[in-house]
């Protein structure tokens, strides 16, 4: 991989790993609904001029129904679930669990689009979900004040990413990423607006929370997607998806550095199992073909 692409990959992983940190900082003051409305709304305002200058608005208008569904499934719902989970779960913990996202894409593709799942990829799916269990088994407490609901939200969020990825493959495969992303951010902002208005904080929000929110929207959403577009064009989707394996590293690092979160053996074990399973599910680890012995 060329040095520029490698640097972009590392920067993208660092930025996306930071998204969990910024959610942890901002969500106590904003609440999940307002925070995610600001995230997608500000990102839409950033991407809209770029789409306008590149003549993408007619494309968005022609395919608005399919794009609206992507906005709901790929941004509004999972972002809201992550923000809910961020109220009680650590940034490192969340970034590790997010690594299972490509696995959900493979499962939904198999169930809905009948995509073929070879044996090794099926084994990878099972291993990745085992990793989720290793990571979260002691947090499935559904008593009052327990983390069980937050863990379920964290597990469900990547499932919506998987549905959205396959919806995009089915209905938006001919649409350029900039049009789809700009339209989906606008759609997500519309979906989340009623909840954000109803739950808007009654007290003044600190500058720390505002700065975390603006960074989350501009850097971790708007700029991150633009970086992803360039990577996909340069190294292809398979190379770009390798960012999945780097995000947990930065998520855990930022959480430990800025929030004094503890890196436990359980998080390390869960991350290892999840990443191995995800690599198998994506076909990045393959069995070596048997070599035929030559006869004398």
ChimeraX attribute file (.defattr): number of C-alpha atoms within 10 A of each C-alpha:
attribute: neighborCount
match mode: 1-to-1
recipient: residues
	/A:1	9
	/A:2	8
	/A:3	8
	/A:4	11
	/A:5	18
	/A:6	15
	/A:7	12
	/A:8	18
	/A:9	23
	/A:10	16
	/A:11	18
	/A:12	26
	/A:13	24
	/A:14	22
	/A:15	22
	/A:16	24
	/A:17	29
	/A:18	28
	/A:19	25
	/A:20	27
	/A:21	28
	/A:22	25
	/A:23	29
	/A:24	25
	/A:25	22
	/A:26	26
	/A:27	22
	/A:28	17
	/A:29	20
	/A:30	25
	/A:31	20
	/A:32	25
	/A:33	25
	/A:34	23
	/A:35	29
	/A:36	32
	/A:37	26
	/A:38	21
	/A:39	27
	/A:40	29
	/A:41	22
	/A:42	23
	/A:43	26
	/A:44	25
	/A:45	16
	/A:46	17
	/A:47	24
	/A:48	21
	/A:49	14
	/A:50	14
	/A:51	21
	/A:52	13
	/A:53	9
	/A:54	11
	/A:55	12
	/A:56	20
	/A:57	16
	/A:58	12
	/A:59	15
	/A:60	23
	/A:61	12
	/A:62	10
	/A:63	16
	/A:64	16
	/A:65	13
	/A:66	18
	/A:67	29
	/A:68	21
	/A:69	18
	/A:70	29
	/A:71	26
	/A:72	23
	/A:73	24
	/A:74	26
	/A:75	27
	/A:76	27
	/A:77	20
	/A:78	22
	/A:79	27
	/A:80	21
	/A:81	23
	/A:82	26
	/A:83	27
	/A:84	23
	/A:85	27
	/A:86	28
	/A:87	18
	/A:88	16
	/A:89	19
	/A:90	22
	/A:91	29
	/A:92	28
	/A:93	28
	/A:94	23
	/A:95	27
	/A:96	29
	/A:97	27
	/A:98	23
	/A:99	23
	/A:100	28
	/A:101	20
	/A:102	21
	/A:103	27
	/A:104	25
	/A:105	21
	/A:106	25
	/A:107	21
	/A:108	21
	/A:109	21
	/A:110	14
	/A:111	10
	/A:112	13
	/A:113	14
	/A:114	10
	/A:115	12
	/A:116	12
	/A:117	17
	/A:118	11
	/A:119	11
	/A:120	16
	/A:121	23
	/A:122	18
	/A:123	15
	/A:124	25
	/A:125	27
	/A:126	16
	/A:127	20
	/A:128	29
	/A:129	21
	/A:130	15
	/A:131	27
	/A:132	22
	/A:133	17
	/A:134	18
	/A:135	23
	/A:136	19
	/A:137	13
	/A:138	11
	/A:139	15
	/A:140	15
	/A:141	14
	/A:142	12
	/A:143	9
	/A:144	7
	/A:145	9
	/A:146	13
	/A:147	19
	/A:148	19
	/A:149	18
	/A:150	23
	/A:151	27
	/A:152	14
	/A:153	18
	/A:154	25
	/A:155	23
	/A:156	17
	/A:157	24
	/A:158	26
	/A:159	22
	/A:160	24
	/A:161	23
	/A:162	23
	/A:163	21
	/A:164	22
	/A:165	21
	/A:166	23
	/A:167	22
	/A:168	19
	/A:169	14
	/A:170	14
	/A:171	13
	/A:172	17
	/A:173	12
	/A:174	9
	/A:175	17
	/A:176	13
	/A:177	16
	/A:178	19
	/A:179	24
	/A:180	24
	/A:181	27
	/A:182	29
	/A:183	29
	/A:184	27
	/A:185	31
	/A:186	22
	/A:187	25
	/A:188	29
	/A:189	25
	/A:190	18
	/A:191	18
	/A:192	23
	/A:193	19
	/A:194	14
	/A:195	15
	/A:196	20
	/A:197	12
	/A:198	10
	/A:199	14
	/A:200	16
	/A:201	13
	/A:202	8
	/A:203	8
	/A:204	8
	/A:205	13
	/A:206	11
	/A:207	10
	/A:208	12
	/A:209	20
	/A:210	18
	/A:211	14
	/A:212	20
	/A:213	25
	/A:214	19
	/A:215	19
	/A:216	30
	/A:217	27
	/A:218	21
	/A:219	19
	/A:220	24
	/A:221	25
	/A:222	23
	/A:223	18
	/A:224	20
	/A:225	20
	/A:226	16
	/A:227	17
	/A:228	19
	/A:229	17
	/A:230	14
	/A:231	21
	/A:232	16
	/A:233	10
	/A:234	15
	/A:235	15
	/A:236	12
	/A:237	13
	/A:238	12
	/A:239	15
	/A:240	22
	/A:241	17
	/A:242	15
	/A:243	20
	/A:244	24
	/A:245	20
	/A:246	22
	/A:247	27
	/A:248	27
	/A:249	17
	/A:250	25
	/A:251	27
	/A:252	26
	/A:253	22
	/A:254	22
	/A:255	25
	/A:256	17
	/A:257	11
	/A:258	10
	/A:259	15
	/A:260	11
	/A:261	16
	/A:262	15
	/A:263	14
	/A:264	10
	/A:265	10
	/A:266	16
	/A:267	20
	/A:268	16
	/A:269	13
	/A:270	23
	/A:271	27
	/A:272	16
	/A:273	20
	/A:274	31
	/A:275	23
	/A:276	18
	/A:277	28
	/A:278	31
	/A:279	22
	/A:280	24
	/A:281	30
	/A:282	22
	/A:283	16
	/A:284	12
	/A:285	15
	/A:286	12
	/A:287	8
	/A:288	6
	/A:289	6
	/A:290	6
	/A:291	6
	/A:292	6
	/A:293	6
	/A:294	5
	/A:295	4
	/A:296	3
